[in-house]
Amino acid sequence: MTSRVVFVIAGMCALLRTSAAEARTLSSIFTTELKGLEMEPLGPALANTVATTYPVASASSSVTYVFNPATETFERQTRVLGPIIGERAETIGQGQFNIGFSWSYVHPTSINGQDLSQLENLPSINGRVVSFPVPGGVMLADGRFTNFLPIQVMANLDMKAQLMTPSVTYGITPDWDVNLTLPLVYTSLSVSGTETIPDPRLPQFALPPCGSDPSQALCGTMQQPIPSASESAFGAGDLLLRTKYIFLRDKPVDLAAFLGVSFPTGNADNFAGTGTYQLQPTLILSRVIADRFEPLLNLGVNINANDVSRSSFRWAAGGSVQLAGPLTAVLVFLGVNEFSAQSDPIEAPFFFQIERNDLYDASIGFRYLFWETGVISANFIVPLNNSQGLRTEFIPTVEAEYAFSSPW
């Protein structure tokens, strides 16, 4: 029994070499406790998921104003409220402010269709069995002799992020808005799991049952926990500056040009930012129909300024409908089509490979108008495909915003 324990501990140390660190980032877990599992590229992938995969709340104000020349004042338009996720072409109105605060919860549960709580290593990498050397060799249950044994590693990755996002929109002219958004991101990561020797998926390497041969030091199936780790962090995410200019109104649709610039102010090692500048030019089409329904279409590109090949095409299609009085329902379908994988491929993939993804979601929510210009919202983003990329079961978002005229 002592020999078995020594063997397992030695194997764990060889595969999962650990090092003490008093101060570390979430990404450092993959290079310390999990070193040897080739999971280092998962850090940038997780950071990209939190920072760009799931859109922040709309920069378009739910309440808009138009100038009434008869009274020489701006008056609130009593029309359908704007989208929660996605953009509409209408601007807020010259000299008008909209301040908002949203909270979102992001909990990835799968990657490339694999459950993150039950990640299982590949039995072989590049045609070679994932195994440990056995000094002196060992006899297998079928009588064969081997100097290595395959290993199965089951890992539980639990990553969570809470995004608390203040936002302000200002109407520079009747046709031109500018928005500033700075997410505050709390992220946490914990890792645990087990390793089993020999790998039960390869029965040809089964060992004799314990007790069948007292002289055999290695027998049966040996299972031990892998080193566990957990870490959390809080800080600012990537600063987002967004601007919109409307070119056409009711001809026959509203048409606006939108540009977002994302500054890498968030710590990518703590999954709070991408670590790169991002440009988001977008074309927006929308139209209010009968003051109750507003369909919209967004077509844009998220350009990675550091590596254009890692850019993505983004679109949103859906609309808002006024249900009754101050209550508006919103349904928007979202799509992200990556030009290429968003982080470096893994040279020797132990659990999975980083791949290019096509992601499709539905954003479903409700908005409620109060105090004439205040709006509260509740929304869920639900994935429509789960086999590609890092995915969640759903993403809840709540938001409050308030529009008012500039005091100057």
C-alpha positions in Angstrom: 0.0 0.0 0.0 2.8 2.4 0.9 4.4 1.8 -2.5 1.1 2.6 -4.2 0.8 5.9 -2.4 4.4 6.9 -3.2 3.9 6.0 -6.8 0.7 8.1 -7.1 2.2 11.1 -5.3 5.3 10.9 -7.5 3.1 10.9 -10.6 1.1 13.8 -9.4 4.2 15.8 -8.8 5.5 15.0 -12.3 2.3 16.0 -14.0 1.0 18.8 -11.7 4.1 20.6 -10.4 3.0 23.2 -7.9 4.7 26.3 -6.6 3.8 28.5 -3.7 2.7 32.0 -4.5 1.6 34.6 -2.0 0.1 37.0 -4.6 -1.3 35.6 -7.9 -3.8 36.1 -10.6 -6.6 33.8 -11.7 -4.6 32.9 -14.8 -1.6 31.9 -12.7 -3.6 28.9 -11.5 -3.1 27.3 -14.9 0.7 27.8 -14.8 1.2 26.7 -11.2 -1.3 24.2 -9.7 -2.3 23.0 -13.1 1.1 23.2 -14.8 1.5 20.2 -17.1 -2.1 20.0 -18.2 -1.6 22.4 -21.2 -4.4 24.7 -19.9 -2.6 28.0 -20.1 -4.5 29.2 -23.2 -7.7 28.8 -21.3 -6.9 32.0 -19.3 -7.1 34.3 -22.4 -10.2 32.4 -23.6 -12.0 33.0 -20.2 -10.9 36.7 -20.2 -12.3 37.1 -23.8 -15.6 35.5 -22.8 -16.2 37.8 -19.9 -15.1 40.9 -21.8 -16.5 40.5 -25.3 -18.6 37.4 -25.8 -21.5 38.7 -23.8 -22.6 42.2 -24.7 -23.0 45.0 -22.2 -26.3 46.8 -21.9 -27.4 49.0 -24.8 -25.8 52.4 -25.3 -29.2 53.6 -26.6 -31.4 55.4 -24.1 -34.8 53.9 -23.4 -36.3 57.3 -23.3 -35.8 59.9 -26.1 -36.6 63.6 -26.5 -37.5 65.7 -29.5 -37.5 69.5 -29.8 -40.9 71.2 -29.9 -40.5 74.6 -31.7 -43.9 75.7 -30.3 -42.7 75.5 -26.7 -39.0 75.8 -27.5 -38.3 72.8 -25.2 -37.4 69.2 -25.6 -40.3 66.9 -24.9 -40.2 63.2 -24.1 -41.4 60.9 -26.8 -44.2 58.6 -25.6 -43.2 55.6 -27.6 -41.9 52.1 -27.1 -38.9 51.8 -24.9 -35.6 50.8 -26.5 -33.8 47.4 -26.4 -31.9 46.1 -23.5 -29.2 44.3 -25.5 -28.6 45.6 -29.0 -29.0 49.1 -30.4 -31.7 51.2 -32.0 -31.0 54.1 -34.4 -32.9 56.8 -32.4 -30.8 59.2 -30.4 -31.6 60.6 -27.0 -31.9 64.3 -28.0 -29.6 67.3 -27.7 -28.5 68.2 -24.2 -30.2 65.1 -22.7 -28.5 62.7 -20.3 -29.2 59.1 -19.5 -27.5 57.4 -16.6 -27.7 53.7 -16.0 -26.4 50.9 -13.9 -26.6 47.2 -14.8 -25.6 43.9 -13.1 -24.9 40.7 -14.9 -23.9 37.3 -13.8 -21.7 35.1 -16.1 -21.1 31.5 -15.1 -19.6 29.4 -18.0 -20.6 25.8 -17.8 -19.1 24.2 -20.9 -16.4 24.5 -23.5 -16.7 23.0 -26.9 -19.7 21.0 -25.6 -17.7 19.6 -22.6 -19.0 20.1 -19.1 -16.5 22.3 -17.2 -17.4 20.5 -14.0 -16.5 17.2 -15.5 -13.6 17.8 -17.8 -11.9 14.6 -18.9 -8.5 14.4 -20.4 -8.0 12.9 -23.8 -6.7 9.3 -23.5 -4.0 10.0 -26.2 -2.3 13.1 -27.5 -0.9 13.2 -31.0 -1.2 9.4 -31.1 0.6 8.8 -27.8 -1.2 7.5 -24.7 -1.2 9.9 -21.8 0.7 7.9 -19.2 3.3 7.8 -16.4 6.5 5.8 -16.5 6.7 2.9 -14.0 10.3 2.4 -12.9 11.0 -1.4 -12.9 7.7 -2.1 -14.7 4.5 -3.8 -13.6 2.6 -6.9 -14.6 -0.9 -6.3 -16.0 -4.0 -8.4 -15.3 -3.7 -10.2 -18.6 -0.2 -11.2 -17.9 1.6 -8.7 -20.1 4.4 -6.6 -18.7 4.6 -2.8 -19.1 6.8 0.0 -18.0 4.1 2.7 -18.2 0.5 3.1 -17.1 -2.2 5.4 -18.7 -3.9 8.0 -16.5 -7.4 9.6 -16.5 -7.7 13.1 -15.0 -11.2 14.5 -14.2 -11.1 18.3 -13.5 -13.8 20.6 -12.1 -13.4 24.2 -13.4 -15.8 26.7 -11.7 -15.4 30.2 -13.1 -17.9 33.0 -12.2 -18.0 36.7 -13.0 -20.3 39.5 -11.8 -20.3 42.6 -14.0 -21.5 45.8 -12.3 -21.7 48.4 -15.0 -22.3 52.2 -14.7 -23.0 54.0 -17.9 -23.8 57.5 -19.1 -25.2 58.7 -22.4 -25.3 62.3 -23.6 -26.9 63.9 -26.7 -24.3 66.2 -28.2 -26.7 67.2 -31.1 -30.2 66.0 -32.0 -28.5 63.4 -34.2 -25.4 62.5 -32.3 -25.0 60.6 -29.0 -21.9 59.6 -27.0 -21.8 56.9 -24.3 -19.2 56.0 -21.7 -19.3 52.6 -19.9 -16.9 51.1 -17.4 -17.7 47.6 -16.0 -16.6 46.7 -12.5 -15.8 43.0 -12.6 -15.7 40.5 -9.8 -14.3 37.2 -10.9 -13.5 33.9 -9.2 -12.0 30.6 -10.3 -11.7 27.3 -8.4 -10.3 24.1 -9.7 -10.5 20.6 -8.2 -10.5 17.0 -9.5 -9.2 13.5 -9.4 -6.7 11.3 -11.2 -7.2 7.6 -11.8 -4.4 5.1 -12.6 -4.7 3.1 -14.8 -7.1 4.9 -17.1 -10.4 2.8 -17.0 -11.1 3.8 -20.6 -8.2 1.6 -21.6 -9.1 -1.8 -20.1 -6.1 -3.5 -21.8 -3.9 -1.8 -19.1 -6.0 -3.1 -16.2 -3.9 -4.2 -13.1 -4.5 -7.4 -11.2 -7.0 -7.0 -8.3 -5.4 -6.2 -5.0 -4.7 -9.4 -2.9 -4.3 -11.7 -5.9 -0.5 -11.4 -5.8 0.9 -10.1 -2.5 4.3 -9.4 -4.2 2.7 -7.0 -6.6 3.1 -3.4 -5.3 0.7 -1.9 -7.9 -2.8 -3.4 -8.1 -6.4 -2.6 -8.7 -7.4 1.0 -9.5 -5.7 3.9 -7.7 -7.5 7.3 -7.4 -6.2 10.5 -5.8 -7.3 14.2 -5.9 -5.3 16.5 -8.1 -4.1 19.8 -6.5 -7.0 22.1 -5.9 -6.9 25.9 -6.1 -9.2 28.9 -5.9 -8.7 32.6 -6.4 -10.9 35.7 -6.8 -10.3 39.3 -7.9 -12.2 42.6 -8.3 -11.4 45.5 -10.5 -12.3 47.7 -13.4 -13.0 46.0 -16.8 -12.3 47.4 -20.2 -13.5 51.0 -20.6 -16.0 51.3 -23.5 -16.5 54.5 -25.4 -19.5 54.4 -27.8 -20.9 56.9 -30.2 -23.9 56.9 -32.6 -25.0 59.3 -35.4 -28.4 59.0 -37.1 -28.4 59.7 -40.8 -31.9 59.0 -41.8 -35.3 59.0 -40.0 -38.4 57.3 -41.4 -37.0 56.9 -44.9 -38.5 54.3 -44.7 -36.3 53.2 -41.7 -34.1 55.0 -39.2 -30.4 54.5 -40.2 -27.5 55.2 -37.8 -23.8 54.6 -37.7 -22.3 53.3 -34.5 -18.7 53.1 -33.3 -17.5 51.5 -30.1 -13.9 51.7 -28.8 -12.8 49.3 -26.0 -9.7 50.3 -24.1 -7.7 47.5 -22.3 -8.1 48.9 -18.8 -9.2 45.6 -17.3 -6.7 43.0 -16.1 -6.9 40.1 -18.6 -5.0 37.8 -16.2 -8.0 38.2 -13.8 -10.5 37.7 -16.7 -11.6 41.3 -16.4 -10.5 42.4 -19.9 -9.2 41.3 -23.3 -5.8 43.0 -23.0 -6.3 44.5 -26.4 -7.9 47.5 -28.0 -11.1 46.7 -29.8 -13.0 48.7 -32.4 -16.7 48.0 -33.0 -18.1 49.7 -36.1 -21.8 48.9 -36.6 -24.7 49.8 -38.9 -28.0 50.2 -37.1 -31.5 50.0 -38.7 -34.7 50.4 -36.8 -38.2 51.9 -37.1 -41.0 52.6 -34.6 -44.3 51.4 -35.9 -47.6 52.7 -34.5 -45.7 53.9 -31.4 -45.8 50.4 -30.0 -43.4 48.2 -32.0 -39.7 48.8 -32.9 -37.9 46.1 -35.0 -34.1 46.5 -35.2 -31.1 45.1 -37.1 -27.5 45.6 -36.1 -24.6 44.5 -38.4 -21.1 45.1 -37.2 -17.5 43.9 -36.8 -15.5 43.6 -33.6 -12.0 44.4 -34.7 -9.1 43.2 -32.6 -6.5 46.0 -33.1 -3.6 43.8 -32.0 -4.5 40.9 -34.3 -7.1 41.6 -37.0 -7.4 37.9 -37.7 -9.0 37.4 -34.3 -11.8 39.8 -35.1 -15.4 38.7 -35.3 -18.6 39.6 -37.2 -21.5 40.5 -34.9 -25.2 40.9 -35.5 -28.4 41.5 -33.6 -32.0 41.2 -34.9 -35.2 41.5 -33.0 -37.4 44.2 -31.6 -39.3 45.8 -28.7 -43.1 45.8 -28.3 -45.1 47.9 -25.8 -47.4 45.4 -24.1 -49.5 47.6 -21.9 -48.9 51.1 -20.5 -45.4 51.4 -19.2 -44.4 47.7 -19.8 -42.3 46.8 -22.9 -41.1 43.3 -23.9 -37.9 42.8 -25.8 -36.6 39.9 -27.9 -33.3 40.1 -29.8 -31.3 37.3 -31.4 -27.6 37.7 -31.2 -24.8 36.2 -33.3 -21.0 36.2 -33.1 -19.0 34.6 -36.0 -15.3 34.6 -35.2 -12.8 35.0 -38.0 -10.4 32.6 -36.2 -9.7 31.2 -32.7 -9.6 34.0 -30.2 -6.4 32.7 -28.4 -3.4 30.6 -29.3 -4.0 26.9 -30.1 -2.8 24.4 -27.5 0.3 22.6 -28.8 -0.5 19.3 -27.0 -4.2 19.5 -25.9 -4.7 17.6 -22.7 -8.5 18.3 -22.3 -9.6 20.3 -25.4 -8.4 22.5 -28.2 -9.0 26.2 -28.7 -11.2 26.6 -31.8 -12.9 29.2 -33.9 -16.6 29.5 -32.9 -20.0 30.6 -34.1 -22.2 31.7 -31.1 -25.9 32.3 -31.2 -28.0 33.6 -28.3 -31.5 35.0 -27.6 -31.9 38.0 -25.4 -35.3 38.1 -23.7 -36.4 40.8 -21.3 -38.9 43.4 -20.0 -38.6 47.1 -19.4 -40.9 49.2 -17.1 -41.2 53.0 -17.2 -41.7 54.9 -14.0 -41.4 58.6 -12.9 -41.8 59.6 -16.6 -38.1 59.0 -17.5 -37.0 56.2 -15.2 -36.7 52.6 -16.5 -36.0 49.3 -14.8 -35.2 46.2 -16.8 -34.8 42.5 -16.3 -33.2 40.3 -19.1 -31.9 36.8 -19.8 -29.4 35.9 -22.5 -30.0 32.2 -23.4 -27.6 30.3 -25.6 -29.0 28.7 -28.8 -26.0 26.5 -29.4 -23.8 24.9 -26.8 -21.3 22.9 -28.8 -18.9 25.7 -29.5 -16.8 27.9 -27.3 -17.3 28.8 -23.7 -21.0 28.8 -22.9 -23.3 29.5 -20.0 -26.8 28.1 -19.3 -28.1 31.7 -19.2 -27.0 35.2 -18.2 -29.3 37.3 -16.1 -29.1 41.1 -16.2 -30.9 43.7 -14.3 -30.7 47.4 -15.1 -31.9 50.8 -13.9 -31.6 54.0 -15.8 -32.9 57.6 -15.7 -33.0 60.3 -18.3 -33.0 64.0 -17.7 -32.2 67.3 -19.3 -28.7 68.9 -19.0 -28.7 71.6 -16.3 -26.7 73.9 -18.5 
